[in-house]
Structure formats: C-alpha cells, structure tokens
Amino acid sequence: MRERYEHDAGHIPGDAHLDMQHVALRTDSIDKERPVVFYCRAGIRSGMATEAFRAAGWDAYNLRGGLIAWTEYGEMLEPTGGIVAEH
C-alpha cells in the first residue's frame, strides 16, 4: 500500500508491493484462501485497503502503526540499511 519510492527505501522482507492506486487491479494476484496483511508507513492507507478486502471476502488484516511501528519494535527492513520513507 505504498508508493514505489517508499517501498524501495525500506520494506518488510518477503512482501509483495502494491500501490494504493492500482490495488483493485491486482486482486487476482492475492490468494483469497490465505490471510493477507496490508501495511503502509503508518497504517492509515493500509487500513482502508484492509476494510475493502474484508468486505469483498478476504481474510485481511492491517499492520497497526505500519512500518513505523514495525521498526520501533526492532524488526528489520530490506534492503540492508532500509528506512521508513516520508510520504
């Protein structure tokens, strides 16, 4: 749920990048049989996507606090030395 430059600056290892403007076009790439966790910088944009996907039948979750919270808990980002970019 982040812009490309945000994702390039730092992201959760193993994630799949979706930008907010095109997420509706990528629904076929998200397995409806598995839980999905959306995240963004602070959890606001991803919260909107989570609600929309839940309403459409996905087992969707939002990473509360986004990447800011992720890094505050000491979790790592890719690439090495990655940062939480400003939006």
Rosetta blueprint (number, residue, H / E / L):
1 M L
2 R L
3 E L
4 R H
5 Y H
6 E H
7 H H
8 D H
9 A H
10 G L
11 H E
12 I L
13 P L
14 G L
15 D L
16 A L
17 H L
18 L L
19 D L
20 M H
21 Q H
22 H H
23 V H
24 A H
25 L H
26 R H
27 T H
28 D H
29 S H
30 I L
31 D L
32 K L
33 E L
34 R L
35 P L
36 V E
37 V E
38 F E
39 Y L
40 C L
41 R L
42 A L
43 G L
44 I H
45 R H
46 S H
47 G H
48 M H
49 A H
50 T H
51 E H
52 A H
53 F H
54 R H
55 A H
56 A L
57 G L
58 W L
59 D L
60 A E
61 Y E
62 N E
63 L L
64 R L
65 G L
66 G H
67 L H
68 I H
69 A H
70 W H
71 T H
72 E H
73 Y L
74 G L
75 E L
76 M L
77 L L
78 E E
79 P L
80 T L
81 G L
82 G L
83 I L
84 V L
85 A L
86 E L
87 H L
